[in-house]
Amino acid sequence: MEKIRLSKLMSEQGICSRREADRFIELGWVFVDGERISELGTKIFPNQKITLNKAAQVQQSQQVTILLNKPVGYVSGQPEPGYQPAVVLIKPENQYCGRDQSSEKRFQPMHLKNLAPAGRLDIDSQGLLILTQDGRIARQLIGDDSTIEKEYLVRVSGTLPKAKLALLNHGLSLDGQPLKPAKVNWLNQDQLRFILREGKKRQIRRMCELVNLKVTGLKRVRIGQVRLGDLPEGQWRYLTAAERF
């Protein structure tokens, strides 16, 4: 059995992100088999027990995850010339409190620190975008081994014979790689539902191009078990303690 870098192992075990792991190690907040580890680059065996002290646990419990109904025209990640990143919409006046406002967490400026999108949503697409401070959730949603479903409502123009609908479900390739099986079906005469377990760049639009369809509107409505629901466009809310992806 080979030793593995501690921070890598902590990420693989879902304890925290690698960046967080390095910071926790530097602070002396990580223990392996009960022994404090404070040296970056430390390697351990995969079967050794890793624990965090209470300070790290408290810090993790204070990290927030935000659901945003991103409008068209905002980029999900790094800003592009002439366009704003979706994170600029995370401000008090855009917080959606739903029916029971008393139970909602209130916005704090510290909730913007290290807040990053967990996955992309194209500038010309709208709907559910997740932003999080929690490396565990980011890895769950966009890690290489993630199998979480993402559901989209897609308006299209063009004709789609049954054989090409079958291809959308399984049989297409992008960037020289076969796509994972998808679930694609008609909702009405001009709208398809796509359920994917991967997220290649502009994947749905490129899949549609391969079967001679043009996408005229794209909205993400679900990630895992978390739904966009009645969250208004341009508004956001916190992921609740009861919600799981």
C-alpha positions, 0 to 999 in steps of 0.5 A, spaced: 500 500 500 502 506 497 502 513 501 498 518 499 498 526 500 494 528 506 490 533 502 489 529 496 486 523 501 482 528 505 479 531 498 477 524 496 474 522 502 469 528 502 472 531 508 474 538 505 477 541 498 484 540 497 485 548 498 481 547 505 485 541 507 492 545 506 489 551 510 487 546 515 494 542 516 497 549 516 493 551 522 494 544 525 487 543 525 488 536 522 489 529 526 491 522 523 490 517 528 490 522 533 496 525 531 496 533 529 499 534 522 502 541 521 507 540 515 504 541 508 506 535 503 505 530 509 503 523 506 499 517 509 496 510 508 489 510 505 487 506 511 489 511 516 484 515 520 483 523 519 479 527 523 478 535 524 478 539 530 472 543 532 475 549 530 475 546 523 468 543 524 465 550 526 468 553 520 465 548 515 458 549 518 459 556 517 460 555 509 454 557 505 451 554 499 447 559 494 442 557 489 441 563 484 436 563 478 441 566 473 438 570 467 441 570 460 446 575 459 450 573 466 457 569 465 457 563 471 464 564 472 470 569 470 467 575 467 468 576 460 468 583 456 462 587 457 459 582 461 458 581 469 459 574 473 453 571 476 456 573 483 454 580 482 447 578 483 448 575 490 446 581 494 441 583 500 436 586 495 436 580 491 435 575 496 428 570 496 425 569 502 419 565 500 413 564 504 416 564 511 421 569 512 423 568 519 426 562 518 431 564 512 438 565 514 440 573 512 445 575 508 452 577 511 458 580 506 463 574 509 458 569 505 461 572 498 468 570 500 471 564 496 464 563 493 465 560 487 460 557 482 460 549 482 459 548 475 457 552 469 451 555 466 452 558 459 451 566 458 445 565 453 442 560 458 438 561 464 436 557 471 439 554 477 446 555 478 449 553 485 455 557 488 458 555 494 464 556 499 464 549 501 469 544 497 465 538 499 459 540 495 463 543 489 467 536 489 460 533 489 457 537 483 463 537 479 468 532 481 471 527 476 467 522 479 460 526 480 454 522 477 449 527 479 443 529 474 442 535 472 435 537 468 434 542 463 428 544 459 430 546 452 426 550 446 428 548 439 426 549 432 427 544 427 425 536 426 427 531 430 426 524 427 425 518 432 432 515 430 435 522 432 432 522 438 435 516 440 442 519 438 440 524 443 439 519 448 445 515 447 450 515 441 453 522 440 460 524 441 463 531 443 471 533 442 472 526 440 469 522 446 463 518 447 458 522 451 455 518 457 447 516 456 442 521 457 435 522 458 431 526 453 424 526 451 419 531 448 415 535 453 411 539 448 411 540 440 417 545 441 420 543 448 425 537 450 427 535 457 434 533 457 437 529 464 445 529 463 450 526 468 456 530 465 457 537 463 461 539 457 462 546 455 455 548 451 454 540 451 446 541 450 447 546 444 452 542 441 448 535 441 442 539 438 447 541 432 449 534 431 442 532 430 440 539 426 436 542 431 437 549 433 436 551 441 432 557 442 432 557 449 435 553 455 433 553 462 436 548 468 431 546 473 434 541 477 441 539 480 440 532 483 434 533 488 435 540 489 430 544 484 429 551 482 422 551 484 419 558 485 425 562 485 424 568 481 429 570 475 435 574 478 434 572 485 437 567 490 436 563 496 441 559 501 441 551 501 437 549 507 440 544 512 434 539 509 436 539 502 441 534 499 444 534 492 
